[in-house]
């Protein structure tokens, strides 16, 4: 029992340490570059969605809409998402080096009802080791390949051709 | 309007003439690689590839004067016949003291963004400085190397041809080395020919390829090894840093040493599997002598830890298994596929060979 308690405590300490030692950098074509801590993200409006992971089973994911973070950074969304801004994209990077891309239009509520979130909880629990503290959840996609875990950077760029 | 254009042009020509600084350009080095490799290549704007620069880089790669005892070159630990590895778990440089990590294969570096097992160098130019100067590798400051090369008969002319300079500096040494390394393109293995529709693998290799590319799903009775999740695509790697379950408490903390982030503990580069049959021993510490040992690890010995790659969790052919649980035959089939990744044209290409031989 004592062993179990100690393990629980250690796990909690470890998760807390990872959660607080990592920040998410929001950079690129933004008015206000941000370094968001878990506490900063905790203060933002929550959104819960249900979606199936690779295991095929539906899970409840809780987090903040990606657009809420982009709006805080002053990214051209909503009325400003037109003209040359239509060739902007969001590149999300993981601590393991993985990168995935979204066009701004596929995130923006002026274009789509689908809400993509930056989740910090699954089924009421913090995300498991290796997938947290933050993971992008994209509802309605057949493959979860853009559900990038351990998010460290969100970079908005212009596609240059 | 036209007249004004001419005036500007004449003015510019006059300025160039007066300052005497005509920008130096060598002959561009044409890079050839399959379209399927993609064009996300990394060449710094200040170091375009030229034929002269690449040739100089090749000589410097095999030049023992770049070491403190004049006995070690880059090519000592990166031997072409072993796909630019040395067959050892750890290499020994000038002092006979072993290195901390296994010498990496040099192939298709043109696409790599972060170098070394832990990704700590962001260019080949920056990377080269470590083995050149590390006390137990080549152990010599670039400025001292530059001095030795200046006193040689051959090198002043080669540097002039490559960079248009009459002086030799450490910066130009690493630039030339990086240019040569960017030309080390491997795209001629049987697997490349298979992708091109020009090669028919035997049945064992085909079974191995199927396992390599498939994620195991025991609930649907789909068997697989899921290697391609990280080692996939025509280049046979994705630039990722993962903890592949070698140890619960790693002796070498890997990327965590650079970042200080607990999630990076025991994380190392996902290396390319190109020429993998030639580059034993395996892993960052060369702990596995054979491909059989490597397959045995992924099949039965994944060690759990908080930073274990999520890709290797719940990745088993048995429901609830912690390792892949492949049969001996499946492991043999995967190794038969891995043999197809050996590019004999790469390891015999005279353009990459030691010019001093």
Boltz contact constraints between the chains, C-beta under 6 A:
constraints:
  - contact:
      token1: [A, 14]
      token2: [B, 306]
      max_distance: 6.0
  - contact:
      token1: [A, 17]
      token2: [B, 262]
      max_distance: 6.0
  - contact:
      token1: [A, 18]
      token2: [B, 262]
      max_distance: 6.0
  - contact:
      token1: [A, 18]
      token2: [B, 263]
      max_distance: 6.0
  - contact:
      token1: [A, 21]
      token2: [B, 261]
      max_distance: 6.0
  - contact:
      token1: [A, 95]
      token2: [B, 263]
      max_distance: 6.0
  - contact:
      token1: [A, 96]
      token2: [B, 240]
      max_distance: 6.0
  - contact:
      token1: [A, 96]
      token2: [B, 241]
      max_distance: 6.0
  - contact:
      token1: [A, 96]
      token2: [B, 242]
      max_distance: 6.0
  - contact:
      token1: [A, 97]
      token2: [B, 239]
      max_distance: 6.0
  - contact:
      token1: [A, 97]
      token2: [B, 240]
      max_distance: 6.0
  - contact:
      token1: [A, 97]
      token2: [B, 241]
      max_distance: 6.0
  - contact:
      token1: [A, 129]
      token2: [B, 306]
      max_distance: 6.0
  - contact:
      token1: [A, 130]
      token2: [B, 310]
      max_distance: 6.0
  - contact:
      token1: [A, 131]
      token2: [B, 310]
      max_distance: 6.0
